[in-house]
Amino acid sequence: MKLIDKTIDLMEYTYRETSRKDRFPIKYRTIIFEMQTNSLNIYKMLLTANKLPICGNGSERQLLQLKAVALCDDLSGLIELANKLKIISIDKMGKWQAYLTPVKNMILAWIKSDSKR
């Protein structure tokens, strides 16, 4: 599934960037932890949702998909916060968002596709 591959790329990028002590000093450990946790949980929720049957609105599958979208929004906000705190540049923020945006859009397309079935 292409979405899972994109999510792995996002997770890898997030872990690689937040593990750089020169970029994310220890005083930002809460932001680091949230970014890493969000990217990991997006991946976990999508893997789990993919294994569940399609059962219409309000299904467990759809709830996991929607939670993953919410985590994408949270991660996006944390990336913007990192830029405002001058931890990352506007270019780095754009690159990070370029990993995140396709994941979110693909999840939304998946939800729409499931609702048509």
Rosetta silent file (secondary structure, phi, psi, omega in degrees, C-alpha in Angstrom):
SEQUENCE: MKLIDKTIDLMEYTYRETSRKDRFPIKYRTIIFEMQTNSLNIYKMLLTANKLPICGNGSERQLLQLKAVALCDDLSGLIELANKLKIISIDKMGKWQAYLTPVKNMILAWIKSDSKR
SCORE:     score description
SCORE:     0.000 S_00000001
   1 L     0.000  125.265 -176.112    0.000    0.000    0.000 S_00000001
   2 H   -62.716  -34.667  179.203    1.524    3.293   -1.128 S_00000001
   3 H   -60.814  -42.579  179.335    0.095    5.176    1.868 S_00000001
   4 H   -63.065  -41.807  177.727    1.993    2.960    4.311 S_00000001
   5 H   -60.603  -43.557  178.468    5.230    3.582    2.388 S_00000001
   6 H   -64.834  -36.497  179.340    4.651    7.351    2.535 S_00000001
   7 H   -68.204  -38.889  176.176    3.891    7.093    6.248 S_00000001
   8 H   -63.103  -41.566  177.296    7.128    5.190    6.845 S_00000001
   9 H   -60.849  -42.753  177.460    8.997    7.932    4.960 S_00000001
  10 H   -62.288  -45.266 -179.195    7.333   10.562    7.171 S_00000001
  11 H   -63.413  -44.538  178.925    8.163    8.630   10.320 S_00000001
  12 H   -61.451  -45.864 -179.809   11.777    8.127    9.242 S_00000001
  13 H   -62.468  -43.272  179.916   12.194   11.807    8.385 S_00000001
  14 H   -61.117  -47.253 -179.806   10.624   12.869   11.678 S_00000001
  15 H   -65.805  -41.350 -179.537   12.878   10.607   13.731 S_00000001
  16 H   -62.585  -45.958 -177.686   15.975   11.602   11.770 S_00000001
  17 H   -69.207  -44.296 -176.335   15.317   15.335   12.158 S_00000001
  18 H   -75.697  -14.158  178.216   14.261   15.292   15.810 S_00000001
  19 L   -84.140   -7.703  179.906   17.226   13.109   16.791 S_00000001
  20 L   -79.918  107.899 -177.418   19.676   15.816   15.745 S_00000001
  21 L   -63.627  -29.311  179.133   20.870   17.370   18.998 S_00000001
  22 L   -70.578  -25.500 -179.845   22.252   20.397   17.133 S_00000001
  23 L   -95.409  -42.630 -178.205   18.773   21.162   15.791 S_00000001
  24 L  -116.666   86.079  178.395   16.538   20.011   18.665 S_00000001
  25 L   -60.453  160.559 -175.953   18.268   20.723   21.970 S_00000001
  26 H   -56.668  -27.941 -178.911   17.164   18.763   25.042 S_00000001
  27 H   -65.041  -14.479  177.616   15.086   21.710   26.292 S_00000001
  28 H  -103.152   25.668 -175.059   12.629   20.912   23.472 S_00000001
  29 H   -61.183  -29.462  178.374   12.215   17.264   24.486 S_00000001
  30 H   -66.663  -44.423  177.327    8.429   17.620   24.864 S_00000001
  31 H   -63.281  -45.036  179.333    8.094   18.796   21.257 S_00000001
  32 H   -57.492  -49.435 -178.728   10.488   16.058   20.109 S_00000001
  33 H   -59.882  -45.194 -179.645    8.536   13.379   21.954 S_00000001
  34 H   -63.805  -42.317  179.511    5.189   14.585   20.561 S_00000001
  35 H   -62.985  -47.082 -179.900    6.497   14.728   16.984 S_00000001
  36 H   -64.546  -44.156 -179.128    7.963   11.245   17.175 S_00000001
  37 H   -64.083  -43.532  179.022    4.898    9.815   18.905 S_00000001
  38 H   -60.884  -46.038 -178.493    2.496   11.391   16.423 S_00000001
  39 H   -64.678  -39.225  177.820    4.386   10.053   13.407 S_00000001
  40 H   -66.570  -42.642 -178.889    4.573    6.572   14.951 S_00000001
  41 H   -69.096  -32.723  174.089    0.883    6.584   15.912 S_00000001
  42 H   -58.427  -48.489  179.500   -0.184    7.684   12.415 S_00000001
  43 H   -59.629  -49.134 -178.485    1.628    4.616   11.091 S_00000001
  44 H   -62.022  -42.889 -178.883    0.160    2.270   13.714 S_00000001
  45 H   -65.320  -39.390  179.978   -3.396    3.510   13.205 S_00000001
  46 H   -69.126  -39.832  176.193   -3.192    3.123    9.445 S_00000001
  47 H   -60.629  -44.952 -179.679   -1.785   -0.400    9.700 S_00000001
  48 H   -65.881  -45.726 -179.523   -4.576   -1.371   12.081 S_00000001
  49 H   -59.710  -37.131 -178.548   -7.289    0.326   10.000 S_00000001
  50 H   -65.669  -24.128 -178.699   -6.099   -1.501    6.893 S_00000001
  51 H   -87.611  -10.722 -176.280   -6.708   -4.846    8.597 S_00000001
  52 L   -93.825  151.065  178.220  -10.294   -4.026    9.581 S_00000001
  53 L   -72.856  157.390  176.060  -13.382   -4.569    7.421 S_00000001
  54 L   -82.603  120.820 -176.437  -15.285   -1.662    5.896 S_00000001
  55 L  -128.889   25.125  177.807  -18.496   -1.281    7.901 S_00000001
  56 L    84.401 -171.092 -177.939  -19.848    2.158    6.975 S_00000001
  57 L   -61.176  140.351  176.669  -19.878    5.394    8.957 S_00000001
  58 L    80.161    4.389  179.249  -18.643    5.213   12.529 S_00000001
  59 L   -68.567  160.490  178.091  -16.796    1.962   12.006 S_00000001
  60 H   -60.171  -38.009  178.277  -13.631    1.277   13.938 S_00000001
  61 H   -59.724  -48.720 -179.099  -11.715    1.460   10.647 S_00000001
  62 H   -65.462  -38.248  178.390  -13.073    4.921    9.892 S_00000001
  63 H   -62.757  -40.434  177.237  -12.399    6.128   13.442 S_00000001
  64 H   -65.412  -40.067  178.027   -8.750    5.058   13.153 S_00000001
  65 H   -61.983  -44.702 -179.628   -8.481    6.816    9.802 S_00000001
  66 H   -67.089  -36.740  175.931   -9.947   10.002   11.268 S_00000001
  67 H   -64.561  -37.762  177.734   -7.643    9.828   14.293 S_00000001
  68 H   -64.017  -39.097  176.336   -4.691    9.512   11.923 S_00000001
  69 H   -62.646  -43.770  178.786   -5.861   12.672   10.115 S_00000001
  70 H   -61.725  -39.149  177.860   -6.089   14.478   13.469 S_00000001
  71 H   -67.305  -33.556  174.764   -2.544   13.371   14.310 S_00000001
  72 H   -61.435  -43.472  178.253   -1.393   14.715   10.941 S_00000001
  73 H   -63.601  -41.694  177.525   -2.885   18.072   11.912 S_00000001
  74 H   -61.021  -46.773 -179.376   -1.166   17.903   15.319 S_00000001
  75 H   -62.446  -40.058  177.558    2.186   17.074   13.715 S_00000001
  76 H   -60.012  -43.438  177.762    1.735   19.938   11.249 S_00000001
  77 H   -63.463  -38.067  178.463    1.147   22.321   14.144 S_00000001
  78 H   -68.544  -35.883  176.426    4.254   21.067   15.934 S_00000001
  79 H   -64.456  -43.623  177.293    6.320   21.569   12.777 S_00000001
  80 H   -63.403  -39.891  176.999    5.018   25.145   12.557 S_00000001
  81 H   -61.037  -44.074  178.938    5.819   25.659   16.254 S_00000001
  82 H   -59.032  -37.365  176.937    9.379   24.434   15.676 S_00000001
  83 H   -67.996  -44.243 -179.351    9.717   27.042   12.931 S_00000001
  84 H   -65.013  -30.543  177.352    8.312   29.824   15.122 S_00000001
  85 L   -82.887    2.138  179.072   10.747   28.868   17.885 S_00000001
  86 L    66.478   26.446  176.045   13.548   29.137   15.301 S_00000001
  87 L   -80.773  -38.255  177.717   14.435   25.466   15.718 S_00000001
  88 L  -127.911  154.608 -179.917   13.936   24.808   12.018 S_00000001
  89 L   -80.735  168.971  177.053   14.013   27.096    8.994 S_00000001
  90 H   -63.008  -35.555  177.804   11.095   27.871    6.717 S_00000001
  91 H   -65.768  -42.968  178.783   12.735   25.643    4.068 S_00000001
  92 H   -65.440  -39.183  177.454   13.006   22.731    6.518 S_00000001
  93 H   -61.691  -43.592  178.812    9.392   23.283    7.550 S_00000001
  94 H   -62.982  -40.228  179.081    8.333   23.133    3.890 S_00000001
  95 H   -65.364  -42.516 -179.640   10.290   19.938    3.306 S_00000001
  96 H   -63.936  -44.579  178.777    8.741   18.309    6.394 S_00000001
  97 H   -63.261  -29.306  177.972    5.259   19.386    5.336 S_00000001
  98 H   -67.898  -23.731  172.356    5.993   17.864    1.905 S_00000001
  99 H   -80.356  -37.089 -173.393    6.291   14.481    3.648 S_00000001
 100 H   -78.863  -44.203 -174.157    3.182   15.072    5.757 S_00000001
 101 H   -57.698  -46.218  178.406    0.706   16.562    3.262 S_00000001
 102 H   -62.303  -34.900  178.115    0.552   13.563    0.885 S_00000001
 103 H   -61.923  -50.097 -179.291   -0.028   11.239    3.847 S_00000001
 104 H   -60.951  -45.439 -178.862   -2.961   13.312    5.070 S_00000001
 105 H   -63.810  -37.290  178.935   -4.415   13.657    1.563 S_00000001
 106 H   -69.187  -36.161  176.512   -4.113    9.926    0.924 S_00000001
 107 H   -64.495  -45.701  179.473   -5.882    9.123    4.195 S_00000001
 108 H   -61.139  -40.265  176.971   -8.722   11.490    3.280 S_00000001
 109 H   -64.940  -37.354  178.637   -8.977    9.869   -0.163 S_00000001
 110 H   -64.674  -44.251  177.969   -9.054    6.443    1.500 S_00000001
 111 H   -59.933  -45.401  179.749  -11.906    7.513    3.799 S_00000001
 112 H   -62.459  -42.354  179.163  -13.821    8.849    0.792 S_00000001
 113 H   -63.332  -42.808  178.684  -13.185    5.645   -1.143 S_00000001
 114 H   -63.207  -36.793 -176.558  -14.399    3.499    1.778 S_00000001
 115 H   -70.391  -20.137  179.004  -17.580    5.562    2.087 S_00000001
 116 H   -84.109  -12.557 -177.138  -18.466    4.816   -1.567 S_00000001
 117 L   -83.032    0.000    0.000  -18.292    1.055   -1.024 S_00000001
